[in-house]
């Protein structure tokens, strides 16, 4: 879970409200500190999936091309993405094609921020209350609940890679791999290296549907 998602959840967490509002704020802050100290600040959950009719083979060569409207060749995002993908492919035994040579694989890169998705969510907010004498002494305590509705907005951030034969770039794709992070913010630059890293065992393979994996956010931890 991404840290701003933790903060979002902690802020809406249905804590029992005490008579003193200050206690409620302290409880929320303690909850956030507990969640952040558990390591969530350094990892992110990513949905990955892939399909392939032809697998990558060690010794084959690859090159990159733009595969979507938000990917811009030569941009900083493009350089970060292709450099990280090249390291992963080199570890699998593939080699980048020379500039004047046709590659065995043409890899189409598509990354970006998707459309926000909003929905209403009904939740229960517990509440504690007490009864007092005129002297200020509490003589009893009770519990109640408020039923409330809030709008939940999630923004997908994605990376997709398609592999085509370098001999027939106009042909159908031979494989497709994708990684998607869904959160409360569409911070592509923050999570793009994590999306690439999430695909290290998925590129050029088939998965049995989508699955969720946890990967580090810090590129220095991606070893």
TAWOWO-V125198 format. One record per residue. RES is the residue in one small letter. PSI is psi in whole degrees, -180 to 180 (999 if undefined). Layout:
RES_PSI ; RES_PSI
//
This chain:
x_135 ; x_151 ; x_-40 ; x_-24 ; x_-36 ; x_-45 ; x_-39 ; x_-46 ; x_-41 ; x_-36 ; x_-32 ; x_4 ; x_131 ; x_77 ; x_155 ; x_125 ; x_123 ; x_174 ; x_-31 ; x_119 ; x_-27 ; x_-36 ; x_-37 ; x_-44 ; x_-39 ; x_-42 ; x_-42 ; x_-43 ; x_-40 ; x_-39 ; x_-44 ; x_-42 ; x_-40 ; x_-44 ; x_-41 ; x_-35 ; x_-12 ; x_-3 ; x_1 ; x_-23 ; x_-15 ; x_2 ; x_166 ; x_143 ; x_131 ; x_136 ; x_125 ; x_148 ; x_162 ; x_156 ; x_142 ; x_138 ; x_-11 ; x_129 ; x_157 ; x_148 ; x_140 ; x_140 ; x_-15 ; x_161 ; x_160 ; x_158 ; x_163 ; x_146 ; x_159 ; x_134 ; x_12 ; x_162 ; x_-23 ; x_-11 ; x_129 ; x_116 ; x_133 ; x_-12 ; x_169 ; x_-41 ; x_-42 ; x_-45 ; x_-41 ; x_-44 ; x_-50 ; x_-34 ; x_-44 ; x_-41 ; x_-39 ; x_-41 ; x_-42 ; x_-44 ; x_-36 ; x_-39 ; x_-24 ; x_2 ; x_5 ; x_165 ; x_143 ; x_141 ; x_148 ; x_151 ; x_-31 ; x_14 ; x_151 ; x_133 ; x_157 ; x_-35 ; x_133 ; x_116 ; x_118 ; x_121 ; x_129 ; x_122 ; x_160 ; x_-170 ; x_126 ; x_-178 ; x_136 ; x_144 ; x_119 ; x_147 ; x_156 ; x_141 ; x_128 ; x_132 ; x_162 ; x_131 ; x_104 ; x_156 ; x_137 ; x_144 ; x_159 ; x_166 ; x_145 ; x_147 ; x_171 ; x_-27 ; x_-6 ; x_2 ; x_134 ; x_134 ; x_-7 ; x_164 ; x_143 ; x_173 ; x_146 ; x_-175 ; x_145 ; x_133 ; x_119 ; x_161 ; x_136 ; x_155 ; x_123 ; x_123 ; x_127 ; x_141 ; x_120 ; x_136 ; x_130 ; x_160 ; x_126 ; x_140 ; x_130 ; x_139 ; x_127 ; x_155 ; x_131 ; x_-22 ; x_-22 ; x_72 ; x_-18 ; x_-1 ; x_174 ; x_155 ; x_149 ; x_-25 ; x_160 ; x_137 ; x_141 ; x_150 ; x_132 ; x_131 ; x_125 ; x_121 ; x_-168 ; x_-9 ; x_145 ; x_58 ; x_85 ; x_-44 ; x_-34 ; x_-40 ; x_-6 ; x_-46 ; x_-35 ; x_-36 ; x_-41 ; x_-47 ; x_-33 ; x_-23 ; x_6 ; x_-32 ; x_7 ; x_-25 ; x_125 ; x_17 ; x_169 ; x_140 ; x_158 ; x_72 ; x_-177 ; x_144 ; x_160 ; x_130 ; x_158 ; x_128 ; x_157 ; x_151 ; x_-31 ; x_119 ; x_-28 ; x_-19 ; x_-2 ; x_84 ; x_999
//
